Amino acid sequence: MNILYDERVDGELPRADKAILLAELRQRIPDLKLLHSAEDLRPYECDGLSAYRTTPMLVALPERLEQVATLLKVCHAQKIPVVPRGAGTGLSGGALPLEQGVLLVMAKFNRILEINPQGRFARVQPGVRNLAISQAAAPHELYYAPDPSSQIACSIGGNVAENAGGVHCLKYGLTVHNLLKVEILTVEGERLTLGSDALDSPGFDLLALFTGSEGMLGVVTEVTVKLLPKPQVAKVLLAAFDSVEKAGAAVADIIAAGIVPGGLEMMDNLSIRAAEDFIHAGYPVDAEAILLCELDGVEADVHDDCERVRHVLEKAGATEVRLARDEVERAKFWAGRKNAFPAVGRISPDYYCMDGTIPKRQLPAVLRGIKDFSDEYGLRVANVFHAGDGNMHPLILFDANAPGELERAEELGAKILELCVAVGGSITGEHGVGREKINSMCVQFNADELTVFHAVKAAFDPSGLLNPGKNIPTLHRCAEFGGMHVHAGKLPFPELERF
Amino acid sequence: MNILYDERVDGELPRADKAILLAELRQRIPDLKLLHSAEDLRPYECDGLSAYRTTPMLVALPERLEQVATLLKVCHAQKIPVVPRGAGTGLSGGALPLEQGVLLVMAKFNRILEINPQGRFARVQPGVRNLAISQAAAPHELYYAPDPSSQIACSIGGNVAENAGGVHCLKYGLTVHNLLKVEILTVEGERLTLGSDALDSPGFDLLALFTGSEGMLGVVTEVTVKLLPKPQVAKVLLAAFDSVEKAGAAVADIIAAGIVPGGLEMMDNLSIRAAEDFIHAGYPVDAEAILLCELDGVEADVHDDCERVRHVLEKAGATEVRLARDEVERAKFWAGRKNAFPAVGRISPDYYCMDGTIPKRQLPAVLRGIKDFSDEYGLRVANVFHAGDGNMHPLILFDANAPGELERAEELGAKILELCVAVGGSITGEHGVGREKINSMCVQFNADELTVFHAVKAAFDPSGLLNPGKNIPTLHRCAEFGGMHVHAGKLPFPELERF
């Protein structure tokens, strides 16, 4: 069994010889843009998770495939770890650099290579922004469905690496469900094609395996995504509730009625107030919770479904149900939701965004649990999330300058994730594990399961040089952390063992 | 790199000592049912692909998890290959036994462990029949969506191993899209859980990797599937066309209109006549092609969609469009389609069923290509398939007793698969690679890609003892076969290189 490189030993390694690396890169790839001064490196010391920062040894900004392939070959020969990075919007520190490593920034690969309306696909370079794909497909009345809140900035290569989600994943699936084919370079600089242009590909499903692998199995160099016809019409209902539990139950009722909304989101009072102050979306600020339910498709169907959903919501005890009267109001309803994170940032010096996923039926229980933890730790928690998917985003509000608050926030966050695992869920829905949740993986998986992850990693990257220290913890780390107990039957919440 | 066991060397291996194996199994698992007489072994010498037959050394019929785990440990220690088998209905020889191996039959694991209507899932043992899950869920108005034509007989464990499809996969996805969690035993008899009860699972997506791995990565011991609410109503339209190309174009038009039918199937004249003679489904026997388009959902939506599809079909040149007037006629329309394979079996002594998948826009071109090959080889080909998915099932009619016909049929089949790959498709959609299409994998993949498959196989099964000789060809085999050229740019159909 290959032992994965653990970033904790980064400092103890014999220092990589930066001068030798630079010399060879300059000789073999003279036109490759490299950054190595302290000043130039600073902007790259973190991604969207700013709580963790490391200055990379070197930043490479290639523009051509051959440059990337040669860079990988040189690093592999010199045993230098490589951390791939897209737009750097990730929220779990998946692109956190290594002091002894090269940060491989793929942002310059930003060309749309093909929009094929007959075949309903787009072939793009990995640095293309998520939203840019839909914009390029718009003249053909097509779009790319997964829409992370960062879609204006995040890149499709990063979306593949993190298996990104978004508001519309309930109906249209995660990134993995919207891909046809991905071209990658292995750690040794070899090209591989995963997937095909058809429905299914024989052999093992390496495309699904690669999606969400967080830069540990290869570097994305080209992505072919599925395009969908734009829905003729989309309408949004806003429902207010006087309790979070009632709103949670209404989510279950809508799904149980056989309706598949385009999006089904929940916000609690703290999030509602923060978003309303910031965006003026027209939210009812006295409600304990609101649901936003989008229905899309052809006109007649959407009209009927709106009536059915309204009926379900009223029966579930909604104190108010409001249909966005036009596109302007619909856009406002969504703007409030999509800007909820920055809105919460305005009411607290710092916040810590969690990303647990739970079976939907556990929603009321987990919301109650979060409330209890919040009281116990004396920190406010705002809940704004993809309710229809069971993908929660509790935002823990804290002040990093107040002594001990960061630690309390982290502890509270870990408690929430443990609760998610205990009710049969997982520690991440769409933000990835990255550096942030590496210890929580010890709670989610046992030693046998982690061993298989390591073996799969070694199948692609026997050297362990691609993005080490992220996503899959070493057994050593887990032993120190004292985790890996859930599957062995010792649940942290024994009262939840049967649910 | 681990060298995979190749079944061609089966005969050359030092003979496994059957007596020693039997003695150890009897001592360690006294209550395990074992078959080893020539007479008892005969029923197991093939699966649904009867063209290939091998008598296994031994058949094991365990009933408890511990028996399977111990069996695997004993075989692993004695270096004896193990071929897992579900109901034996597979069409690509994935469960073809080995002369020197144990056939591990999981049919006795046939208990439904849990139907959970709140959580919308069913937890079942691997030997449970596909249709039995929907039957058990029916009192809750739920069902399991993937519906292979063999659903009355095939088992869910086999469905997972083959990533089985069916008529309704267009709307509801393949097996992989309808799974939450799979429990497996590794080749060394260790238990692993893949997936979780929530939307997504962190780490690498081993559940997707395992699904469709054809018994090469582990033995399925428990499956948790998603259940869906039964559609309120389902209606079927039958449209007749005077050319296969027009029917193919109509398929594209329906999808382009943004409609997602529950099923969208095509049959050509030869299939129509065969099915009509057998089932009396009421098909128009003079049509060159028919489409069956099922629309399901809530009453009002289905009504509207039926009108829209009728309009599209008429515009596409349908000579007749007929709505099944009631459930009886709807069932008859589907019975004709689902029995098309046995129906073709009545008009030809033998047939050879292909399973190529192509990008939908290539449908007319590939249908023309099949027609040309059919003329060239002097063998009739019936086309009946999942048109909406681009998943084709050409049935090559031949007479195994006529000298040379089997060989001609195989050659014609290989030509069709090469054409599928050349237009950007793949050699299998839902039947798997198994033993049958092992050589075609050399056409689909290059040496680098196969090397990754082998590395992934080795991550789970370094010994190479699980179902050797299926699914992933050795590089040696491909070198002999002279394949592995498509990705290197040397397409067998250069005129199709850009499409």
Chai-1 contact restraints between the chains, C-beta under 6 A:
chainA,res_idxA,chainB,res_idxB,connection_type,confidence,min_distance_angstrom,max_distance_angstrom,comment,restraint_id
A,Q118,B,R361,contact,1.0,0.0,6.0,A-B,restraint_1
A,G119,B,P359,contact,1.0,0.0,6.0,A-B,restraint_2
A,G119,B,R361,contact,1.0,0.0,6.0,A-B,restraint_3
A,E190,B,D448,contact,1.0,0.0,6.0,A-B,restraint_4
A,S196,B,S426,contact,1.0,0.0,6.0,A-B,restraint_5
A,D197,B,P359,contact,1.0,0.0,6.0,A-B,restraint_6
A,D197,B,G424,contact,1.0,0.0,6.0,A-B,restraint_7
A,A198,B,T357,contact,1.0,0.0,6.0,A-B,restraint_8
A,A198,B,I358,contact,1.0,0.0,6.0,A-B,restraint_9
A,A198,B,P359,contact,1.0,0.0,6.0,A-B,restraint_10
A,A198,B,G390,contact,1.0,0.0,6.0,A-B,restraint_11
A,A198,B,G425,contact,1.0,0.0,6.0,A-B,restraint_12
A,A198,B,S426,contact,1.0,0.0,6.0,A-B,restraint_13
A,L199,B,T357,contact,1.0,0.0,6.0,A-B,restraint_14
A,L199,B,D389,contact,1.0,0.0,6.0,A-B,restraint_15
A,L199,B,G390,contact,1.0,0.0,6.0,A-B,restraint_16
A,L199,B,N391,contact,1.0,0.0,6.0,A-B,restraint_17
A,L199,B,G429,contact,1.0,0.0,6.0,A-B,restraint_18
A,D200,B,T357,contact,1.0,0.0,6.0,A-B,restraint_19
A,D200,B,G429,contact,1.0,0.0,6.0,A-B,restraint_20
A,S201,B,S426,contact,1.0,0.0,6.0,A-B,restraint_21
A,P202,B,S426,contact,1.0,0.0,6.0,A-B,restraint_22
A,P202,B,I427,contact,1.0,0.0,6.0,A-B,restraint_23
A,P202,B,T428,contact,1.0,0.0,6.0,A-B,restraint_24
A,P202,B,V433,contact,1.0,0.0,6.0,A-B,restraint_25
A,G203,B,F453,contact,1.0,0.0,6.0,A-B,restraint_26
A,G203,B,I472,contact,1.0,0.0,6.0,A-B,restraint_27
A,F204,B,L209,contact,1.0,0.0,6.0,A-B,restraint_28
A,F204,B,S213,contact,1.0,0.0,6.0,A-B,restraint_29
A,F204,B,F453,contact,1.0,0.0,6.0,A-B,restraint_30
A,F204,B,V456,contact,1.0,0.0,6.0,A-B,restraint_31
A,D205,B,A208,contact,1.0,0.0,6.0,A-B,restraint_32
A,D205,B,L209,contact,1.0,0.0,6.0,A-B,restraint_33
A,D205,B,G212,contact,1.0,0.0,6.0,A-B,restraint_34
A,A208,B,D205,contact,1.0,0.0,6.0,A-B,restraint_35
A,A208,B,A208,contact,1.0,0.0,6.0,A-B,restraint_36
A,L209,B,F204,contact,1.0,0.0,6.0,A-B,restraint_37
A,L209,B,D205,contact,1.0,0.0,6.0,A-B,restraint_38
A,L209,B,L209,contact,1.0,0.0,6.0,A-B,restraint_39
A,G212,B,D205,contact,1.0,0.0,6.0,A-B,restraint_40
A,S213,B,F204,contact,1.0,0.0,6.0,A-B,restraint_41
A,P229,B,G258,contact,1.0,0.0,6.0,A-B,restraint_42
A,G258,B,P229,contact,1.0,0.0,6.0,A-B,restraint_43
A,A300,B,D304,contact,1.0,0.0,6.0,A-B,restraint_44
A,D301,B,D301,contact,1.0,0.0,6.0,A-B,restraint_45
A,D304,B,A300,contact,1.0,0.0,6.0,A-B,restraint_46
A,T357,B,A198,contact,1.0,0.0,6.0,A-B,restraint_47
A,T357,B,L199,contact,1.0,0.0,6.0,A-B,restraint_48
A,T357,B,D200,contact,1.0,0.0,6.0,A-B,restraint_49
A,I358,B,A198,contact,1.0,0.0,6.0,A-B,restraint_50
A,P359,B,G119,contact,1.0,0.0,6.0,A-B,restraint_51
A,P359,B,D197,contact,1.0,0.0,6.0,A-B,restraint_52
A,P359,B,A198,contact,1.0,0.0,6.0,A-B,restraint_53
A,R361,B,Q118,contact,1.0,0.0,6.0,A-B,restraint_54
A,R361,B,G119,contact,1.0,0.0,6.0,A-B,restraint_55
A,D389,B,L199,contact,1.0,0.0,6.0,A-B,restraint_56
A,G390,B,A198,contact,1.0,0.0,6.0,A-B,restraint_57
A,G390,B,L199,contact,1.0,0.0,6.0,A-B,restraint_58
A,N391,B,L199,contact,1.0,0.0,6.0,A-B,restraint_59
A,G424,B,D197,contact,1.0,0.0,6.0,A-B,restraint_60
A,G425,B,A198,contact,1.0,0.0,6.0,A-B,restraint_61
A,S426,B,S196,contact,1.0,0.0,6.0,A-B,restraint_62
A,S426,B,A198,contact,1.0,0.0,6.0,A-B,restraint_63
A,S426,B,S201,contact,1.0,0.0,6.0,A-B,restraint_64
A,S426,B,P202,contact,1.0,0.0,6.0,A-B,restraint_65
A,I427,B,P202,contact,1.0,0.0,6.0,A-B,restraint_66
A,T428,B,P202,contact,1.0,0.0,6.0,A-B,restraint_67
A,G429,B,L199,contact,1.0,0.0,6.0,A-B,restraint_68
A,G429,B,D200,contact,1.0,0.0,6.0,A-B,restraint_69
A,V433,B,P202,contact,1.0,0.0,6.0,A-B,restraint_70
A,D448,B,E190,contact,1.0,0.0,6.0,A-B,restraint_71
A,F453,B,G203,contact,1.0,0.0,6.0,A-B,restraint_72
A,F453,B,F204,contact,1.0,0.0,6.0,A-B,restraint_73
A,A455,B,A459,contact,1.0,0.0,6.0,A-B,restraint_74
A,V456,B,F204,contact,1.0,0.0,6.0,A-B,restraint_75
A,V456,B,A459,contact,1.0,0.0,6.0,A-B,restraint_76
A,A459,B,A455,contact,1.0,0.0,6.0,A-B,restraint_77
A,A459,B,V456,contact,1.0,0.0,6.0,A-B,restraint_78
A,A459,B,A459,contact,1.0,0.0,6.0,A-B,restraint_79
A,I472,B,G203,contact,1.0,0.0,6.0,A-B,restraint_80
